[in-house]
Amino acid sequence: MDSIDDDLLVSSYDYSLSPQSIAQYAIEPRDHAKLLLWRDGVISHHRVCDLPDILDDRFVMIFNDSKVLKARITLCDVRCVYE
């Protein structure tokens, strides 16, 4: 079996994040949410309201207005035994 590229493993993206760093509420006004921009290997800090100045005609904006359903799916692998 071939080895899986580390970039494809979920565990490659596991990191420690303090509770204080996790947003509990949406910021108001919403367009003041923080935005990180990575361009040419450089990260810069912006806000969502800066997008018109950042984007040009090469970009396509796709909006998602879907909602999150409160649900749980229980899965098991093919070795599961049902009683």
C-alpha positions as CSV (number, residue, x, y, z in Angstrom):
1,M,0.0,0.0,0.0
2,D,1.3,3.4,-0.9
3,S,2.0,5.9,1.8
4,I,-0.4,8.8,2.1
5,D,1.0,12.3,1.6
6,D,1.1,14.0,5.0
7,D,-0.7,17.0,3.6
8,L,-3.8,14.8,3.0
9,L,-3.9,13.5,6.6
10,V,-6.4,15.2,8.9
11,S,-3.8,14.8,11.7
12,S,-1.4,17.0,9.8
13,Y,-3.7,19.9,10.5
14,D,-4.2,19.2,14.3
15,Y,-2.8,22.0,16.5
16,S,-3.4,23.5,19.9
17,L,-5.6,26.5,20.1
18,S,-6.5,28.3,23.3
19,P,-10.2,28.8,24.1
20,Q,-9.5,32.6,24.1
21,S,-8.6,32.4,20.4
22,I,-11.9,30.9,19.3
23,A,-14.6,33.3,18.4
24,Q,-17.8,32.9,20.5
25,Y,-19.9,35.5,18.7
26,A,-19.9,37.1,15.3
27,I,-18.4,40.6,15.2
28,E,-20.6,43.5,14.4
29,P,-20.6,45.0,11.8
30,R,-20.0,41.6,10.1
31,D,-17.7,43.1,7.4
32,H,-15.1,43.9,10.2
33,A,-14.3,40.2,10.6
34,K,-10.6,39.5,10.3
35,L,-9.1,38.3,7.1
36,L,-5.6,36.9,6.4
37,L,-4.2,37.4,2.9
38,W,-1.4,35.2,1.6
39,R,0.1,36.7,-1.5
40,D,3.5,35.8,-3.0
41,G,4.6,34.1,0.2
42,V,3.7,37.1,2.4
43,I,0.8,37.1,5.0
44,S,-0.9,40.4,5.7
45,H,-3.8,41.2,8.0
46,H,-7.0,42.8,6.7
47,R,-10.7,42.9,7.3
48,V,-13.5,41.6,5.1
49,C,-14.5,45.2,4.3
50,D,-11.1,45.4,2.5
51,L,-12.0,42.9,-0.1
52,P,-13.0,45.4,-2.8
53,D,-9.4,46.8,-2.6
54,I,-7.8,43.4,-2.5
55,L,-9.7,41.6,-5.3
56,D,-9.4,42.5,-9.0
57,D,-11.2,41.3,-12.2
58,R,-9.3,37.9,-12.1
59,F,-11.3,36.8,-9.0
60,V,-14.7,35.2,-8.9
61,M,-16.7,35.5,-5.7
62,I,-18.9,32.5,-4.7
63,F,-21.4,33.1,-1.9
64,N,-22.7,30.3,0.3
65,D,-25.9,31.0,2.2
66,S,-26.4,27.5,3.5
67,K,-27.4,26.8,7.1
68,V,-25.9,24.3,9.5
69,L,-28.2,21.5,10.7
70,K,-27.9,20.3,14.2
71,A,-27.3,16.6,13.5
72,R,-25.0,13.7,14.2
73,I,-24.1,10.8,12.0
74,T,-22.5,7.7,13.5
75,L,-20.2,5.8,11.2
76,C,-18.2,2.7,11.5
77,D,-15.8,0.8,9.2
78,V,-16.5,-2.4,7.3
79,R,-15.2,-4.5,10.3
80,C,-18.2,-3.4,12.5
81,V,-20.3,-6.3,13.8
82,Y,-24.0,-5.6,14.3
83,E,-25.9,-7.5,17.0
